Amino acid sequence: MPPPSRPPSGSPRSCRGHRGFAWGAFLGPYLASVACGYLVGREHLEIAVATDPAFRRLDLALTCVRSATAAARAHGLTPTWSAPETNQASRALAEAAGFRAVRREVVYWAGPAVSR
């Protein structure tokens, strides 16, 4: 499906699961982008986002992230975001959504090494 010439109007649709949130940008029945809480703590909700590559650069992810962040705050949770230092797109999206870097972390992986 080719990307639209402009982003769809309106707010993302939402759904709330047992322990988290998800906000999606739909183009008709097609889910083009989704932001959700994937790690829920007592006080924090880690936000994740995925966008179909054909629909990037349309601010769909940003709109979904802002909605997920607002929902987290409305439920008394502090939204958080994690991104590797090398993932410039994720870091730029986080900053555009109002997140700010607070520290650098080393992440350990259990299992087979992934070469990139």
Long-range contacts (C-beta under 8 A, 24 or more apart in sequence): 1-27, 1-30, 1-54, 2-54, 3-54, 3-55, 3-58, 4-55, 4-58, 6-58, 7-58, 7-59, 7-60, 7-63, 8-60, 11-63, 11-67, 12-60, 12-63, 12-64, 12-67, 14-67, 14-71, 16-71, 20-45, 21-45, 21-68, 21-71, 21-72, 21-75, 22-68, 23-64, 23-65, 23-67, 23-68, 23-71, 24-64, 25-55, 25-60, 25-61, 25-63, 25-64, 27-55, 32-58, 32-60, 33-60, 33-61, 33-63, 33-64, 34-64, 35-61, 35-64, 35-65, 35-67, 35-68, 36-68, 37-68, 37-72, 37-77, 37-79, 40-77, 41-77, 43-76, 43-77, 43-78, 44-77, 44-78, 44-79, 44-80, 45-72, 45-75, 45-77, 45-78, 45-79, 45-80, 46-79, 46-80, 46-81, 46-82, 47-72, 47-79, 47-80, 47-81, 49-93, 61-93, 62-93, 62-96, 62-97, 65-93, 65-94, 65-97, 66-97, 66-98, 69-97, 69-98
